[in-house]
Amino acid sequence: SAISLSPFKVLSAPLRDASVSIVTGPYLQAVSATSMSIRWITNTNSYGWVEYGETEALGNKAHAVTDGLVNAHTRIHEVVVSGLEPGRQYYYRIASKEILDFQPYKLMYGETTHSAVYTLQTVDPQAIQTNWLVLNDIHDRPHSFGELIRHNGDAPYDFVFLNGDMFDYQTDEQQLIDHLIHPCTETFARKKPFLFIRGNHETRGKFARQLKDYFTNPGGQYFSIKTGPVFAVALDTGEDKPDTEPVYAGIVDFDQYRMQQAIWLEKQLQLKEARKARFRVVMMHIPPFYSGDWHGTLHCRKLFSPLFDRYRVDLVIVGHTHKHGIHPPVRGEHSYPIIIGGGPKEGKRTLIKVSADANQLAVKMLGDTGAELGEYKISSR
């Protein structure tokens, strides 16, 4: 729809060398059957929007509105394009118009920049098949994204799941750009979304509390998503040591946070779409077993594992240990298989490939040479 700035005065900016540019992006985030979150970062404050359509001619425009105000005068942009059709491909590009001066009754625009045109695809909850990739424990090694995902070759996938510890700790925005957003964007994220759950290292550092300003999951820090025959849940397992550890200086409360998630998790697994799904998969960073006896592991085991057993979770995918493993169910301990991704050093890194149709859920783990490290298959109940 048309945007009226009256009674503002809109002036053209004088010619100058500096102008708005896209620092990184676009990168695709939370995806649903009818919407897609698109993010990007500019070098200066601007007003951003997305142009999209079913052909390269585009023809539609979307921007973000909060409480009647169009989001503007920002460097960190997010636009959720909604009203889309399930499982359909769309073309899109992002645009940003620089805001040079933003006074109460005078707004001065500068230049506008556009990205190239890319494609995105919504998910189809009724699809008969789904495929996704899992990375974990990258630990500030940005080259690992491309080196690992290339081993997927031309095989189809719907999204990439980042299962925690992408960083050692959070320092500033530039670290997020250089060590995650930009390498993901260059490798896949302009065309395929990534979902990002925190590991214990994402809770550390002076910029940890700003992390959520740069990423969007379908529901928040922890979430569920229906993708084809799979109902998938992502849990935020928090820190691995007790909240009272001196290194946390009294400013963390992960025990309470995990307890809140356990209440939420049970409600999710009781949903009709979870009960009716062919498979139920949980992704989380800290394993409930095979990760020693630190507090985080034991607390996850106490809170989450009984729910996995009770509601017949088919598979749990984790990281954290830096040692890959495929652990079948063990009577009296866990009724579900546990797949642990490796990393972060060369020779230890893994790419986990998940695929499911109406009859079978299959997980394949590849090492960073592309060699297969193991496979696990589950038949539909």
URFEN-V78965 format. One line per field, one symbol per residue. phi: phi as a letter, one per 40 degrees, with the letter a starting at -180 (. if undefined). psi: psi as a letter, one per 40 degrees, with the letter a starting at -180 (. if undefined). A space follows every 50 residues. Layout:
phi->???
psi->???
//
This chain:
phi->.cbcbccccbbccccaccacaccahcbcbdbbcbaacbbabbcacabbab baicbccghbbbbcbbfgbccafacbbabccbgcccgbcbcaababbcbc abbdbabbcbcbbbcccbbbaccbdcccaaaabbbafcffbcccdccccc ccgcccacabbccgfcbcacbaccccccbacccccccaccbbcbbbbcbc cccbhcbcccdccbbbbchhcbabacbfcbbbbbbbcgccbcdcddccfg bbacccccccccccdccccccdccccccabbbbaccccagagbcddcccc ccccdccdccbfccabbbagcgbcabbcdbdgbacbcbbbcchccdgbcb bbbbbabcbabbbbbbcccgccciaabbccc
psi->iihhehfihhiiiihidiiiihdiaihibhiadeihhhiihieihihiih hiieieebeihiihhhfehhhifidhihhhhifiihfiiiiiiiihhhhd hgidfhhhibihiiiihiiihiihdeieiihiihiifdgfgddddddddd eebeiiidihhhfifdidihdiddddddecddddddddeddhiihhiiad eeeiieedeedeeeihigeadiiihhhbehhhhhiheaieiidehdeefe figdddddddddddddddeeiddddeidihhhhidhieiffafidddddd ddddddddddefhdihhabdeehiihhiihhecheiihhhiaaeiheeii hhhhiiaddihhhhhiieeeiheiihihih.
//
